């Protein structure tokens, strides 16, 4: 089996989740097809080959896998039937569209071992979260891929091949590289020793006529920066995370309060426009949340509290501490995300106004370099209302689209950098 050396980590160090990224001509899908064909010829495993939508086998990786079997000289060990490819070892590969399946219907594939998700940049967060828990087989097996080396592979493994579309593709949001069970391998045409001359001629011609951003995405696998009306661009967020801003001695703290069981409680603090500290908790009572925030915000000029829903209990407790003379910072500022905006001509609600306020401030602030914060900031989209105001998508829509949990870290950030002019009052009465 011949393959680009850039893909060697998939062979020598397979993870549970393996993301193969790159532009056209990199050899990602061809290599995966050959890899799976060789494994199926020796091991009786079940392979689920899928993509977001599949109206027919022509839209699946069936042809890719069949071609790989033939090119590897393994045809005598395989049978090609209507919707499956079967090996004499007992292995089989089936082909499905994820969008057509529900949590219940996908359970029929629980006895499958490996999953190949082709064109995974187009797979939704909902589909990924439905798919990933399905294969449940533990264990390992050893095989020789033709070079005399016995390699060990897990019985449960996912391979995602994609040409990234944006920096907030759901596959990266659901499976960030910070996870220990995820590896990302980036490969492009110039890493592929088998890159055909015909494609090279096509690449040269397209480079002459394509917009640079489009060429880079198609041929070099560089995602569009902010393709879908994102509130904040990735480059601007990363620049803020790599920036250190001079401190002024004016301290502001903020707290985003969890509403549901899996939501997080997040505290953040800044000195001037530089974030200097943050904390994250889960499943604290409102009393305990208020007590911890009181100490976290000690010395701050203001403590901004998410007063929506259960956050009102935190505000009340802090107000009690203020009346008793035990508040360790100057003033409590309750913020209700359902309130009206200050600038009603531009925004339909205050949360939209706060998000765009922070977006405008990005070139001047310093943020902590944290992967979760980055993902949440760059993945929140907006839409225009009928009267041309910018409205940030709801949390429910955001979670369904991305497959992520509530963007609590980002919400705390937008409160932390919110402008006093947005609120009618700053002190709890």
Helices and strands as residue ranges (DSSP letters): G 5-7, H 8-12, E 17-21, H 28-40, E 46-51, G 57-59, H 62-71, G 75-77, E 78-80, E 84-87, E 92-97, G 98-100, G 105-109, E 114-118, G 120-122, H 125-131, E 140-144, E 150-154, E 157-162, H 170-174, E 182-186, G 189-191, H 197-209, H 212-220, H 234-241, E 251-256, E 265-271, E 274-281, H 286-296, E 302-306, H 311-323, E 331-335, H 350-361, G 362-364, H 371-378, E 382-384, E 390-392, H 395-402, H 408-416, G 420-422
